[in-house]
Amino acid sequence: MNREEQLLQLSNCDQWDFIVIGGGASGLGAAVDAASRGFKTVLFEGVDFAKGTSSRSTKLVHGGVRYLAQGDIGLVREALKERGVLAQNAGHLFQNQEFVIPTYSHRQKWFYGIGLKVYDWLSLGWSLGRSRLMGRSQVSKLLPNIRKDGLNGGVLYRDGQFDDARLALNLAQTAIEAGGTVINYMKVIDFLKDDDRKICGVRVQDMESGAQHEVRSRVVINATGVFSNKILKMDDRKANEIRVVPSQGIHLVVDASFLGADQALMIPKTTDGRVLFAIPWHGRTLLGTTDTLIKKPSYEPEARKEEIDFILENAGQYLEKAPQRSDVLSVFAGLRPLVAPKKDKENTKEISRGHKILTSPSGLITILGGKWTTYRSMGRELIDKALHIHDLRREPSNSRQIGIHGNPNGRELPLDPRLRVYGQDAFSIQEMEKAEPESAQRLHPYYPYTKAQLIWAVNREMARTVEDFLARRIRLLFLDAEAAIQAAPLVSQIMAQQLNKEQDWVEQQLRDFTKLAKGYQLEH
């Protein structure tokens, strides 16, 4: 996965079958599906893979207990099946995670207990383990920091957990291995159209060199998530209908001691009627999320004070040692690309998390909505629809059987969580660290990440900036913003050596990254 090699692939093809715009969950899922069917496929991402929504999730691969309560049985059933498929195809990233719902009345206990039995039943042959009722002492033992006053027990169930940015990266690698071409920092700036005003390609700009390319294709797919309205407007300047409603969700990262357990906590009903999670993640505790209507999407949405207060207040009602603003190591916000409903666009928590596929008069195919868990089935459906609309050969999808890059395939992976997320690539990094002891040097004294991981990210994972590495190749920015700022000088120097950049590049990277990372810190 080398950017220069991918640019060469781009120049060597005069006509593509598929152009996919967007390197998030839905775009990468579509690219893997199309390339694995044998179609000439190229994906363009305007910044870095999963820079937007797809690196900012709650890190859950789940059917959605809340969607079950809303009666969206179809979405839950599909998501539970896809959860099982991902567990098989990306075993290095998927974790079978236990969740505990604490209850403070017998009615709560039986209500959630019965609901989760339905959840079990809907998983059919893809179950991760049965839910069960627990007594007060069992819940207290599993969650030592849970509020004991009034606690009468709880319900334990299982769901999936993953690392979203790492999965996005592995999907890009999988698309390349299937014969596709995938390039980051390539921004689509216009469409190419024939005499009938049908789209026949795109004009893209290389954001590193400034060079522009005209790229022709039989099909163009818009998988840009919360930016879909903008791409639709690029296609039809008169289009004014809002197709996507951005809903902001934020997460706070605090020390592991605030959960104090390997189990995750699910708070079934917050003050605004949502659910709230406290999840162990990369040695920290992840708290989230919120649901706030946003008018204008951006790549770096900012957490609002009321959202931060909401999470701290609701978490504090269930945790004896309650987190304060001063305990927050990092805060990050993401925007969900919700399909705009016909009527009430304001009440985002009631809008379905399902997806929708649009076909424009120009032939542009757009995917709206969806969630990480169903990325594969969305990609399959999207390519099936495109083949039908554009009358291309009907090659069947085989994405259900494709092992995602890094999948261990039965091979025992290192127990070290630092390396486990690399899957089979972990062995190459281990060999580098053994052969070159200097490469095993830590990038920060309090975190295990090494120079070898940085060198690997630049040469094998298309990391182009300090942010790419510290935010998405490893997750340090999301885990501890101050530590990421402290690591940035060393990271920028090593990257400059690997990318043959001058000192002015290093200084600009440090300025850009420090400014960005400050937005992940809270003022106390």
Secondary structure, 3 states (H helix, E strand, C coil): CCHHHHHHHHHCCCCEEEEEECCCHHHHHHHHHHHHCCCCEEEECCCCCCCCHHHCCCCEECCCHHHHHCCCHHHHHHHHHHHHHHHHHCCCCCEEEEEEEEECCHHHHHHHHHHHHHHHHHCHHHCCCCCEEEEHHHHHHHCCCECCCCCCEEEEEEEEECCHHHHHHHHHHHHHHCCCEEECCEEEEEEEECCCCCEEEEEEEECCCCCEEEEEEEEEEECCHHHHHHHHHHHCCCCCCCCEEEEEEEEEEEEHHHCCCCCEEEECCCCCCCCEEEEEECCEEEEECCCEECCCCCCCCCCCHHHHHHHHHHHHCCECCCCCHHHCCEEEEEEEEEECCCCCCCCHHHCCCCEEEEECCCCCEEEEECCHHHHHHHHHHHHHHHHHHCCCCCCCCCHHHCCCCCCCCCCCCCCCHHHHCCHHHHHHHHHHHHHCHHHHCEEECCEEEEHHHHHHHHHHCCCCCHHHHHHHHCCHHHHCHHHHHHHHHHHHHHHHHHHCCCHHHHHHHHHHHHHHHHCCCCCC
